[in-house]
Amino acid sequence: MLEYVLANRIQGLDTSAIRKAFELAGTLKNPINLSIGQPHFPCPSNIIEAGSKALKEGKTAYTLTGGIPELKSALSEKYKNENEISYAQPERILVTSGISSAFLLLFNALLNEGDECLVITPHFLMYPAYIKIYGGKMNSIHESFEPEELKEFANKKLKIIIYSSPSNPTGKILSKKQLEALAELAEKTGAYLISDEIYEKFDYDKKFISVGSFYEKAITLSGFSKTYSMTGLRLASILAPESITKTLTTLQQYTLVCAPSITQWMGIEALKTDMSPYIADYKEKRDFVFESLKDHYEITKSEGAFYFFIKIKEKDEDFILKAVKEKELILVPGYIFTSSKNYIRISFASEWENLKRGISALVDLA
């Protein structure tokens, strides 16, 4: 029988542990799910109404590849006013089908086989996956780095430097001193500096800073999924030097075509929506989790996003299996975010009842 051979670039890719957690939760009668990386609150009604209105008006056709002008204009103002990026003209902005699609475009366009990348770790699981797919070589440095520690990468031929701030999985917000050091390294090595800012609104005690506010060559990724509970609606944007945006737009013509039309109209309304009450709720939940677990686990207080990255004494997969068997508690193993196998990630993007049950179970498992 003829065997079909897959491309070398996807050999070794496995189903993500987060997807496996979703599947596992579906098999349990009364699961306590602290694995979900999406908001628990509904998408605000005014945003839904904007989508409904666009549907009724027949706005279901292809849009311009780069995005509808009205949304690009609104994003331009958002970047200028909220992120303090003065040069954020619409010509520099590409609207994409979520940040995952932005990664696909960027790594496809920028990374050649053998190119070196620097990833701030613990990292979002897609970064090493795309580096592997496109044949790059991954270097890493811990998110607690001091600027002088970057000197070891100054003589490397880096092509991409990438990080998320606030971080998935730790909630860490990089300091301005760290961001300035990364920008300086990018300038010295000629690397593209990619800032994943999907959790930008979720900053609690420490203010989030966009590297693009002082480094014009930065590639800034912003999304609607987490802030406005639009994860399934797939909408994000890339702000980059105009030459890069043009290249990415051409690539999008041959791959993703355009972001969903209805979602783009919803995005305009989303940018007008005050989400501060939801952010305040998550800050309260963040504080509750930290106070409840600090005497039982080695835990650092999350500065942003809606996660904790908790050190455990045993191997993460063993702990997660025990949590499922004894408590029907669904967690995410830390190994998908870092080389260490002694961490778990929990999400506090949850209803209070579920969160309290989950934290009580974690205390029992300590």
C-alpha beads as a LAMMPS data file, in Angstrom:
LAMMPS data file: protein, C-alpha beads

366 atoms
365 bonds

1 atom types
1 bond types

-500.0 500.0 xlo xhi
-500.0 500.0 ylo yhi
-500.0 500.0 zlo zhi

Masses

1 110.0

Atoms # bond

1 1 1 0.000 0.000 0.000
2 1 1 1.326 3.452 -0.940
3 1 1 2.398 5.533 2.051
4 1 1 1.972 9.297 1.979
5 1 1 4.985 11.180 3.292
6 1 1 4.496 14.384 5.251
7 1 1 6.737 17.417 4.839
8 1 1 9.846 17.374 7.018
9 1 1 8.958 20.724 8.573
10 1 1 5.986 19.293 10.497
11 1 1 7.646 16.072 11.643
12 1 1 7.650 15.928 15.425
13 1 1 4.864 18.461 15.953
14 1 1 2.401 17.150 18.508
15 1 1 -1.090 18.196 19.528
16 1 1 -0.624 20.952 22.083
17 1 1 -1.147 20.040 25.719
18 1 1 -3.741 22.810 25.929
19 1 1 -5.865 21.162 23.221
20 1 1 -5.447 17.845 25.062
21 1 1 -6.696 19.528 28.254
22 1 1 -9.827 20.689 26.418
23 1 1 -10.435 17.129 25.210
24 1 1 -9.854 15.683 28.671
25 1 1 -12.302 18.115 30.264
26 1 1 -14.969 16.829 27.886
27 1 1 -14.657 13.308 29.286
28 1 1 -15.225 14.246 32.944
29 1 1 -18.604 14.551 34.657
30 1 1 -17.851 17.571 36.839
31 1 1 -14.434 18.951 35.824
32 1 1 -12.758 21.920 37.459
33 1 1 -11.116 23.534 34.486
34 1 1 -8.283 25.963 35.209
35 1 1 -6.589 25.351 31.863
36 1 1 -8.590 27.679 29.645
37 1 1 -6.716 30.625 28.179
38 1 1 -9.725 32.675 27.252
39 1 1 -11.983 35.094 29.147
40 1 1 -14.947 33.623 30.986
41 1 1 -17.138 36.701 30.414
42 1 1 -19.317 37.050 27.296
43 1 1 -18.450 39.314 24.411
44 1 1 -20.147 42.657 25.249
45 1 1 -23.597 43.061 23.727
46 1 1 -22.770 46.243 21.807
47 1 1 -20.041 44.364 19.937
48 1 1 -22.442 41.513 19.150
49 1 1 -24.993 44.058 17.916
50 1 1 -22.382 45.590 15.608
51 1 1 -21.833 42.156 14.082
52 1 1 -25.554 41.580 13.706
53 1 1 -25.958 44.960 12.021
54 1 1 -23.116 44.190 9.592
55 1 1 -24.754 40.863 8.732
56 1 1 -28.122 42.475 8.098
57 1 1 -26.446 45.065 5.882
58 1 1 -24.893 42.292 3.812
59 1 1 -21.273 43.006 4.707
60 1 1 -20.267 39.402 4.102
61 1 1 -18.025 39.752 1.046
62 1 1 -14.233 39.669 0.896
63 1 1 -12.670 42.828 2.255
64 1 1 -9.448 44.483 1.179
65 1 1 -6.574 42.158 2.054
66 1 1 -5.120 44.625 4.543
67 1 1 -8.424 45.207 6.310
68 1 1 -11.337 47.600 5.981
69 1 1 -10.170 51.264 6.045
70 1 1 -12.521 52.127 8.920
71 1 1 -10.909 49.532 11.202
72 1 1 -7.369 50.434 10.185
73 1 1 -8.124 54.083 10.959
74 1 1 -9.550 53.143 14.374
75 1 1 -6.521 50.950 15.103
76 1 1 -4.215 53.799 14.112
77 1 1 -5.853 56.029 16.718
78 1 1 -5.744 53.259 19.295
79 1 1 -2.004 52.725 18.808
80 1 1 -1.332 56.472 18.993
81 1 1 -3.495 57.232 22.024
82 1 1 -3.227 54.054 24.103
83 1 1 0.189 52.678 23.156
84 1 1 1.842 56.071 22.592
85 1 1 3.077 54.975 19.146
86 1 1 3.070 58.258 17.273
87 1 1 3.977 56.805 13.861
88 1 1 1.080 54.302 13.734
89 1 1 -0.348 55.308 10.365
90 1 1 -2.931 53.036 8.668
91 1 1 -0.374 52.183 5.957
92 1 1 1.709 50.414 8.601
93 1 1 -1.200 48.267 9.840
94 1 1 -2.327 44.854 8.598
95 1 1 -5.547 43.312 9.931
96 1 1 -5.251 39.531 10.400
97 1 1 -7.393 36.563 11.410
98 1 1 -6.126 36.520 14.983
99 1 1 -2.602 36.703 16.345
100 1 1 -1.941 33.068 15.428
101 1 1 -2.376 34.069 11.783
102 1 1 -0.038 36.996 12.389
103 1 1 2.617 34.523 13.577
104 1 1 2.082 32.427 10.460
105 1 1 2.617 35.431 8.208
106 1 1 5.608 36.787 10.116
107 1 1 7.583 33.577 10.434
108 1 1 6.785 32.689 6.828
109 1 1 7.990 36.065 5.585
110 1 1 10.985 36.669 7.852
111 1 1 12.608 33.353 8.784
112 1 1 14.908 31.310 6.558
113 1 1 16.232 27.852 7.366
114 1 1 19.143 28.128 9.774
115 1 1 18.258 31.622 10.997
116 1 1 18.694 32.213 14.721
117 1 1 15.926 33.456 16.979
118 1 1 15.898 34.700 20.556
119 1 1 12.812 33.851 22.610
120 1 1 12.123 35.312 26.041
121 1 1 11.121 32.368 28.191
122 1 1 8.831 31.017 29.617
123 1 1 7.176 31.552 26.250
124 1 1 3.935 31.066 24.378
125 1 1 3.986 27.579 22.892
126 1 1 3.604 28.737 19.271
127 1 1 6.959 30.512 19.141
128 1 1 9.195 27.400 19.141
129 1 1 6.676 25.575 16.955
130 1 1 6.967 28.151 14.170
131 1 1 10.743 28.355 14.564
132 1 1 10.846 24.594 14.065
133 1 1 8.447 24.620 11.110
134 1 1 10.564 27.156 9.223
135 1 1 13.920 25.610 10.135
136 1 1 15.166 28.268 12.542
137 1 1 17.409 27.817 15.554
138 1 1 16.040 28.834 18.945
139 1 1 18.008 30.633 21.651
140 1 1 16.343 31.653 24.887
141 1 1 16.815 33.820 27.947
142 1 1 14.669 33.951 31.066
143 1 1 12.225 36.831 31.405
144 1 1 13.997 37.991 34.582
145 1 1 17.111 38.901 32.545
146 1 1 19.233 41.942 33.283
147 1 1 20.199 44.038 30.222
148 1 1 23.885 43.094 30.445
149 1 1 22.960 39.422 30.080
150 1 1 21.949 40.083 26.466
151 1 1 25.595 40.695 25.549
152 1 1 26.069 36.971 24.876
153 1 1 23.723 37.305 21.889
154 1 1 25.291 40.455 20.435
155 1 1 27.563 38.537 18.057
156 1 1 24.915 36.083 16.906
157 1 1 23.211 36.566 13.576
158 1 1 19.765 36.904 15.076
159 1 1 16.830 37.190 12.696
160 1 1 13.943 37.379 15.157
161 1 1 13.587 38.409 18.808
162 1 1 10.136 37.616 20.186
163 1 1 8.363 37.858 23.517
164 1 1 4.926 38.351 25.051
165 1 1 4.270 41.053 27.637
166 1 1 2.199 40.603 29.719
167 1 1 3.368 37.023 29.450
168 1 1 1.555 33.821 28.748
169 1 1 2.238 31.775 30.930
170 1 1 3.703 33.829 33.802
171 1 1 1.900 37.178 33.710
172 1 1 5.273 38.953 33.734
173 1 1 5.364 42.508 32.341
174 1 1 8.776 43.373 30.937
175 1 1 10.255 46.589 32.330
176 1 1 11.187 49.556 30.170
177 1 1 14.839 48.840 30.943
178 1 1 14.450 45.302 29.581
179 1 1 12.555 46.518 26.512
180 1 1 15.215 49.134 25.780
181 1 1 17.888 46.430 26.005
182 1 1 15.972 44.201 23.579
183 1 1 15.552 47.106 21.155
184 1 1 19.275 47.842 21.391
185 1 1 20.090 44.190 20.689
186 1 1 17.735 44.174 17.704
187 1 1 19.434 47.302 16.369
188 1 1 22.924 45.807 16.798
189 1 1 22.117 42.455 15.229
190 1 1 19.605 43.566 12.604
191 1 1 16.977 41.286 14.109
192 1 1 13.242 41.869 13.808
193 1 1 11.826 42.654 17.262
194 1 1 8.324 41.151 17.597
195 1 1 6.226 42.253 20.566
196 1 1 3.195 40.058 21.276
197 1 1 0.822 42.357 23.171
198 1 1 -2.381 40.310 23.143
199 1 1 -2.787 40.771 26.941
200 1 1 -1.943 44.496 26.986
201 1 1 -5.140 45.551 28.786
202 1 1 -4.579 43.047 31.587
203 1 1 -2.017 44.955 33.644
204 1 1 -2.660 45.192 37.350
205 1 1 -0.035 46.774 39.619
206 1 1 2.633 47.422 36.992
207 1 1 1.884 49.458 33.866
208 1 1 2.307 47.726 30.523
209 1 1 4.684 49.482 28.101
210 1 1 4.625 48.996 24.345
211 1 1 8.164 48.805 22.924
212 1 1 6.878 50.557 19.805
213 1 1 6.438 53.730 21.841
214 1 1 10.188 54.319 21.624
215 1 1 11.482 51.869 18.967
216 1 1 10.058 52.571 15.522
217 1 1 11.338 49.340 13.952
218 1 1 9.321 47.190 16.364
219 1 1 6.688 44.802 15.032
220 1 1 3.706 45.110 17.366
221 1 1 0.945 42.495 17.551
222 1 1 -2.418 43.426 19.072
223 1 1 -5.562 41.356 19.283
224 1 1 -9.236 41.439 20.212
225 1 1 -9.583 37.864 21.507
226 1 1 -8.609 38.258 25.139
227 1 1 -9.695 41.827 25.887
228 1 1 -13.170 41.594 24.325
229 1 1 -13.819 37.833 24.633
230 1 1 -13.693 37.391 20.861
231 1 1 -11.432 34.309 20.746
232 1 1 -13.517 32.453 18.170
233 1 1 -14.069 35.525 16.008
234 1 1 -10.387 35.737 14.981
235 1 1 -9.234 39.332 14.739
236 1 1 -5.854 40.969 15.346
237 1 1 -3.457 43.453 13.797
238 1 1 0.209 43.871 12.968
239 1 1 1.867 47.277 13.200
240 1 1 5.235 47.260 11.437
241 1 1 7.509 49.356 9.237
242 1 1 5.625 50.049 6.029
243 1 1 7.879 47.872 3.832
244 1 1 7.229 44.853 6.082
245 1 1 3.487 45.528 6.188
246 1 1 3.386 45.599 2.377
247 1 1 5.208 42.258 2.206
248 1 1 2.908 40.678 4.786
249 1 1 -0.154 42.002 2.976
250 1 1 1.014 40.379 -0.260
251 1 1 1.597 37.100 1.578
252 1 1 -1.875 37.312 3.127
253 1 1 -3.349 37.599 -0.400
254 1 1 -2.025 34.107 -1.149
255 1 1 -2.773 32.493 2.213
256 1 1 -5.487 33.863 4.503
257 1 1 -6.974 36.308 1.941
258 1 1 -8.463 38.640 4.584
259 1 1 -9.732 38.675 8.130
260 1 1 -13.447 37.784 8.531
261 1 1 -15.513 40.691 7.266
262 1 1 -18.178 40.722 9.986
263 1 1 -15.530 40.466 12.693
264 1 1 -13.763 43.542 11.352
265 1 1 -16.905 45.629 11.782
266 1 1 -17.239 44.248 15.304
267 1 1 -13.646 45.292 15.944
268 1 1 -14.482 48.946 15.329
269 1 1 -17.154 48.800 18.022
270 1 1 -14.858 46.861 20.354
271 1 1 -12.288 49.638 20.309
272 1 1 -14.951 51.996 21.710
273 1 1 -15.845 49.639 24.579
274 1 1 -14.725 50.160 28.171
275 1 1 -13.516 46.841 29.584
276 1 1 -12.178 48.182 32.884
277 1 1 -14.855 46.458 35.051
278 1 1 -13.782 43.084 33.650
279 1 1 -10.099 43.871 34.213
280 1 1 -10.896 44.866 37.815
281 1 1 -12.639 41.512 38.319
282 1 1 -9.534 39.686 37.102
283 1 1 -7.300 41.710 39.416
284 1 1 -9.469 40.610 42.339
285 1 1 -9.199 36.996 41.191
286 1 1 -5.450 37.352 40.767
287 1 1 -5.142 38.549 44.356
288 1 1 -7.374 35.738 45.634
289 1 1 -5.302 33.039 43.906
290 1 1 -1.997 34.447 45.141
291 1 1 -3.126 34.824 48.748
292 1 1 -4.647 31.325 48.719
293 1 1 -1.594 29.540 47.281
294 1 1 1.455 31.507 48.470
295 1 1 1.864 29.379 51.619
296 1 1 1.523 26.104 49.714
297 1 1 3.512 26.575 46.486
298 1 1 6.492 28.470 45.139
299 1 1 4.539 31.172 43.336
300 1 1 5.250 34.651 41.970
301 1 1 2.460 37.210 41.865
302 1 1 1.217 37.649 38.312
303 1 1 1.632 41.203 37.000
304 1 1 -0.697 40.829 34.028
305 1 1 -2.636 38.497 31.696
306 1 1 -4.692 35.930 33.649
307 1 1 -2.259 33.165 34.517
308 1 1 -0.023 31.874 37.284
309 1 1 3.038 29.747 36.533
310 1 1 3.498 27.633 39.642
311 1 1 6.562 25.599 40.591
312 1 1 5.820 22.116 41.880
313 1 1 7.968 19.450 43.527
314 1 1 7.144 16.621 41.145
315 1 1 7.131 16.214 37.381
316 1 1 4.369 18.305 35.800
317 1 1 2.753 15.424 33.906
318 1 1 2.601 13.297 37.075
319 1 1 1.056 16.152 39.056
320 1 1 -1.515 16.826 36.347
321 1 1 -2.502 13.173 36.180
322 1 1 -2.923 13.106 39.969
323 1 1 -5.005 16.300 39.835
324 1 1 -7.338 14.746 37.263
325 1 1 -7.695 11.423 39.090
326 1 1 -8.136 12.809 42.592
327 1 1 -9.884 16.133 41.982
328 1 1 -11.084 16.183 38.347
329 1 1 -8.910 19.296 38.091
330 1 1 -7.661 20.249 34.608
331 1 1 -4.322 22.093 34.438
332 1 1 -1.678 22.778 31.782
333 1 1 1.847 21.308 32.087
334 1 1 4.713 23.773 32.226
335 1 1 6.971 21.887 29.802
336 1 1 5.187 23.429 26.800
337 1 1 6.331 26.885 27.924
338 1 1 9.862 26.160 29.166
339 1 1 12.514 23.462 29.355
340 1 1 11.685 22.737 32.997
341 1 1 9.207 19.986 33.820
342 1 1 8.406 21.225 37.323
343 1 1 5.771 23.862 36.607
344 1 1 2.057 24.051 35.953
345 1 1 0.041 26.898 34.472
346 1 1 -3.332 27.820 35.863
347 1 1 -5.785 30.351 34.479
348 1 1 -7.937 32.537 36.707
349 1 1 -10.151 33.497 33.758
350 1 1 -13.026 31.683 35.397
351 1 1 -16.297 32.074 37.229
352 1 1 -15.767 32.524 40.969
353 1 1 -17.338 29.205 41.943
354 1 1 -15.124 27.210 39.568
355 1 1 -12.029 29.186 40.585
356 1 1 -12.616 28.649 44.312
357 1 1 -13.151 24.912 43.775
358 1 1 -9.965 24.739 41.740
359 1 1 -7.832 26.621 44.244
360 1 1 -9.208 24.498 47.098
361 1 1 -8.230 21.390 45.132
362 1 1 -4.718 22.755 44.554
363 1 1 -4.315 23.415 48.282
364 1 1 -5.312 19.802 48.973
365 1 1 -2.798 18.565 46.380
366 1 1 0.116 20.613 47.760

Bonds

1 1 1 2
2 1 2 3
3 1 3 4
4 1 4 5
5 1 5 6
6 1 6 7
7 1 7 8
8 1 8 9
9 1 9 10
10 1 10 11
11 1 11 12
12 1 12 13
13 1 13 14
14 1 14 15
15 1 15 16
16 1 16 17
17 1 17 18
18 1 18 19
19 1 19 20
20 1 20 21
21 1 21 22
22 1 22 23
23 1 23 24
24 1 24 25
25 1 25 26
26 1 26 27
27 1 27 28
28 1 28 29
29 1 29 30
30 1 30 31
31 1 31 32
32 1 32 33
33 1 33 34
34 1 34 35
35 1 35 36
36 1 36 37
37 1 37 38
38 1 38 39
39 1 39 40
40 1 40 41
41 1 41 42
42 1 42 43
43 1 43 44
44 1 44 45
45 1 45 46
46 1 46 47
47 1 47 48
48 1 48 49
49 1 49 50
50 1 50 51
51 1 51 52
52 1 52 53
53 1 53 54
54 1 54 55
55 1 55 56
56 1 56 57
57 1 57 58
58 1 58 59
59 1 59 60
60 1 60 61
61 1 61 62
62 1 62 63
63 1 63 64
64 1 64 65
65 1 65 66
66 1 66 67
67 1 67 68
68 1 68 69
69 1 69 70
70 1 70 71
71 1 71 72
72 1 72 73
73 1 73 74
74 1 74 75
75 1 75 76
76 1 76 77
77 1 77 78
78 1 78 79
79 1 79 80
80 1 80 81
81 1 81 82
82 1 82 83
83 1 83 84
84 1 84 85
85 1 85 86
86 1 86 87
87 1 87 88
88 1 88 89
89 1 89 90
90 1 90 91
91 1 91 92
92 1 92 93
93 1 93 94
94 1 94 95
95 1 95 96
96 1 96 97
97 1 97 98
98 1 98 99
99 1 99 100
100 1 100 101
101 1 101 102
102 1 102 103
103 1 103 104
104 1 104 105
105 1 105 106
106 1 106 107
107 1 107 108
108 1 108 109
109 1 109 110
110 1 110 111
111 1 111 112
112 1 112 113
113 1 113 114
114 1 114 115
115 1 115 116
116 1 116 117
117 1 117 118
118 1 118 119
119 1 119 120
120 1 120 121
121 1 121 122
122 1 122 123
123 1 123 124
124 1 124 125
125 1 125 126
126 1 126 127
127 1 127 128
128 1 128 129
129 1 129 130
130 1 130 131
131 1 131 132
132 1 132 133
133 1 133 134
134 1 134 135
135 1 135 136
136 1 136 137
137 1 137 138
138 1 138 139
139 1 139 140
140 1 140 141
141 1 141 142
142 1 142 143
143 1 143 144
144 1 144 145
145 1 145 146
146 1 146 147
147 1 147 148
148 1 148 149
149 1 149 150
150 1 150 151
151 1 151 152
152 1 152 153
153 1 153 154
154 1 154 155
155 1 155 156
156 1 156 157
157 1 157 158
158 1 158 159
159 1 159 160
160 1 160 161
161 1 161 162
162 1 162 163
163 1 163 164
164 1 164 165
165 1 165 166
166 1 166 167
167 1 167 168
168 1 168 169
169 1 169 170
170 1 170 171
171 1 171 172
172 1 172 173
173 1 173 174
174 1 174 175
175 1 175 176
176 1 176 177
177 1 177 178
178 1 178 179
179 1 179 180
180 1 180 181
181 1 181 182
182 1 182 183
183 1 183 184
184 1 184 185
185 1 185 186
186 1 186 187
187 1 187 188
188 1 188 189
189 1 189 190
190 1 190 191
191 1 191 192
192 1 192 193
193 1 193 194
194 1 194 195
195 1 195 196
196 1 196 197
197 1 197 198
198 1 198 199
199 1 199 200
200 1 200 201
201 1 201 202
202 1 202 203
203 1 203 204
204 1 204 205
205 1 205 206
206 1 206 207
207 1 207 208
208 1 208 209
209 1 209 210
210 1 210 211
211 1 211 212
212 1 212 213
213 1 213 214
214 1 214 215
215 1 215 216
216 1 216 217
217 1 217 218
218 1 218 219
219 1 219 220
220 1 220 221
221 1 221 222
222 1 222 223
223 1 223 224
224 1 224 225
225 1 225 226
226 1 226 227
227 1 227 228
228 1 228 229
229 1 229 230
230 1 230 231
231 1 231 232
232 1 232 233
233 1 233 234
234 1 234 235
235 1 235 236
236 1 236 237
237 1 237 238
238 1 238 239
239 1 239 240
240 1 240 241
241 1 241 242
242 1 242 243
243 1 243 244
244 1 244 245
245 1 245 246
246 1 246 247
247 1 247 248
248 1 248 249
249 1 249 250
250 1 250 251
251 1 251 252
252 1 252 253
253 1 253 254
254 1 254 255
255 1 255 256
256 1 256 257
257 1 257 258
258 1 258 259
259 1 259 260
260 1 260 261
261 1 261 262
262 1 262 263
263 1 263 264
264 1 264 265
265 1 265 266
266 1 266 267
267 1 267 268
268 1 268 269
269 1 269 270
270 1 270 271
271 1 271 272
272 1 272 273
273 1 273 274
274 1 274 275
275 1 275 276
276 1 276 277
277 1 277 278
278 1 278 279
279 1 279 280
280 1 280 281
281 1 281 282
282 1 282 283
283 1 283 284
284 1 284 285
285 1 285 286
286 1 286 287
287 1 287 288
288 1 288 289
289 1 289 290
290 1 290 291
291 1 291 292
292 1 292 293
293 1 293 294
294 1 294 295
295 1 295 296
296 1 296 297
297 1 297 298
298 1 298 299
299 1 299 300
300 1 300 301
301 1 301 302
302 1 302 303
303 1 303 304
304 1 304 305
305 1 305 306
306 1 306 307
307 1 307 308
308 1 308 309
309 1 309 310
310 1 310 311
311 1 311 312
312 1 312 313
313 1 313 314
314 1 314 315
315 1 315 316
316 1 316 317
317 1 317 318
318 1 318 319
319 1 319 320
320 1 320 321
321 1 321 322
322 1 322 323
323 1 323 324
324 1 324 325
325 1 325 326
326 1 326 327
327 1 327 328
328 1 328 329
329 1 329 330
330 1 330 331
331 1 331 332
332 1 332 333
333 1 333 334
334 1 334 335
335 1 335 336
336 1 336 337
337 1 337 338
338 1 338 339
339 1 339 340
340 1 340 341
341 1 341 342
342 1 342 343
343 1 343 344
344 1 344 345
345 1 345 346
346 1 346 347
347 1 347 348
348 1 348 349
349 1 349 350
350 1 350 351
351 1 351 352
352 1 352 353
353 1 353 354
354 1 354 355
355 1 355 356
356 1 356 357
357 1 357 358
358 1 358 359
359 1 359 360
360 1 360 361
361 1 361 362
362 1 362 363
363 1 363 364
364 1 364 365
365 1 365 366
